[in-house]
């Protein structure tokens, strides 16, 4: 059977996701190099690319199984790397970095375990997980924005927003991690296969 040609628009969302993965080391380098402005702009670019690839996949009916896996991998690679780096730099509390990374490792480990056991795991995030991602992105923007746009007349703005977002990230991280453990654990305990 002859393979039919694939439209560029069909693969474009996946190429954008792969490019987002390629941005990760540059963002980390910018943070470690003290280039907060560059890190902020690259992080914003990555966020816009996430919205664009999702829109294109829906608009041109270009959703693929590969895309279903690579898009969240790109998101997690960026967020986890930035959180670890900001923790290393002392811009985020270590306990929060550990919580965020542990939750993501728990989810990835759960997916691998369930697939090894013969379960098909749908790559569809829960609503609380989406809220967690929004909160995590918001916290990074608050930290990077505070560094890049530091205003001596208004130092309380960055500090206040970072404190509020830290609590929000901690809460949504705990709740979303617990939700995944509960849902996937329940399926595994009763032997429910998708």
N, C-alpha and C positions, 0 to 999 in steps of 0.2 A: 504494500500500500504506500502510495507516494505522499510525503508530508506536504501539507499546503503551506504557503507562505504566511507568516505572521505579520500583522499590521504593526507599524511603529507605535501607534496609539495603544495597542494591546499590551505591549511590553513596557511602555513609558512609566506607568506607576511603579513597577518593580525596579526600574533603573533609578528612579528618584529615591526609593527606599535604600538601594545600595549606595547611592551618593551620600545619603544621610549617614550611613555607617562610615563612609570615608571622611566625613566632617569630624567625627568623634576625636581622633588623635589631634587634629588641629585645634579644636576647642580646648582640649586638655593642655596642649602646649601653650596656648594663649593664656590660660589661667596660671600655669606654672611660671610663665615668663612675666607675669604682672601686666599683661595687656588686657585689662578688663573690658575696654571698649570693644576690642576685636572679639573677645569671647562672647560678649553680649550680642553682638550683631550676628555672629555665626550661630549662636543658640536660637536667635529669632529666625534666622534663615532655615534652620533645621525644623523649627515649629511650623513655619509656613509650608515647607516642603511636605510635611506630614499631612497637612490639610489638603494640599494640591494633589498628592498621589491618591488620597482617598476619594477626592472629588472625581478625578479622571477615571479611577477604577469603576466608580458607580456610573458616571456619565456615558462612558463608552463600553459599558458592560465588559470590563477588562479584569474582573476579579478572577484570581487564580489561587490554587492551593499554595503555591510558592509564595505569592503575595500575602496570603493569610498568615504565613509564618514569618516572612522576612520583615514585614512592617512592624509587628510588635518587638521583634528582635532589635531592629534599628532603634526604636523608641527606648527600649530598656538599656541598650548599649550606651546610648547618649546619656540618659538620666543617671544610670548607676555610675558611669565614669565621672560625670560632673559632680555627683554627690560625694563620691570617694575623694575626688580632688579638692572640693570645697571643705570637706572634713579635714583633710591633710593640711590645708592652708589655715585651718582654724576659723573658717567662715561659717561653718555649720557645726552643731554639737556632735560629738562622736556617737552618743547614744542614738541620735536620729539617723545618722549614716548607717550604723549597724542594723537598726530596725528596718530601714528601707531596703538595704542589700539582702538581709535575711529573708524578708518577705518575698522578694523577687526570686531568690534562690529556692525558697520553699515551693513557689509556684512552678518554676522550671523543673525542679526535681519531681514534683507531683505529676506534671505532664509526662515526663520520661517514665516514671514508675507505672502510671496508668496505661500508657501505650505498650510498655513491656508486658503488662498483664493482659493485653489484648483488648483494651478499651480504646474506642476512638474518642479523642478529646477535641471538642469543637473549639476553635480559636475565636470565641466570641466573649469579649470582656463583660463582666457584670457591671451594673450601673455604679455600684460603690467603687469598683476598680477604675472606671472612667473618672469619677469624682477624685479619686486618689491621684490619678495622673495629672488632672488639672491642678490640683493642690501642689503636687511636686513641681510642676512647671512654674506655677505662680511663685513658689518659694525661691526657685533658682533665679527667676526674673527679679524678684525683690532684692536678693543678695547681689546679683550682678549689676542691677540698676543702681543699687545703693553705692556700689564701688565705682561704677562708671560715671554716675551723675551726682556724686557726693557734693552736697551744697552745705557750706559751713553755716549758713543761716538757718537751715532746716534739718539738722542731723537726726531729730526725733522721728522724721517721716520714715526713713529707711529702717531704723531700729524697731519702731512700732510694727511696721508691716512684716518684718522678718519674724518677730516674736509671735504674731498672730498666725502667720503662715506655718511656722514651726509646729504649733499646737494642732493646726488643721491637718498638716501632713501626718503627724503622729497618729491622730485619731483615725483618719481614713486608711492609713497603712494597717493599723491593727484590725479595723473592721473588715477591710477587704481581704486581708490574709486569712482571718477567721472564716469569712464567708466561703472562700475557695476550699479551705480544709474541710469545712462542714459539708459542702455540696459534693465534692469529689470523694471524701471519706464515706459519705452515706451511700453513694453509688457503688463504691468498692465493697462495702460491708454487705450489701444486699445482692451483689453480683450483677447489677444492672449494666448491661452493655448497650452502647448507642448504636 
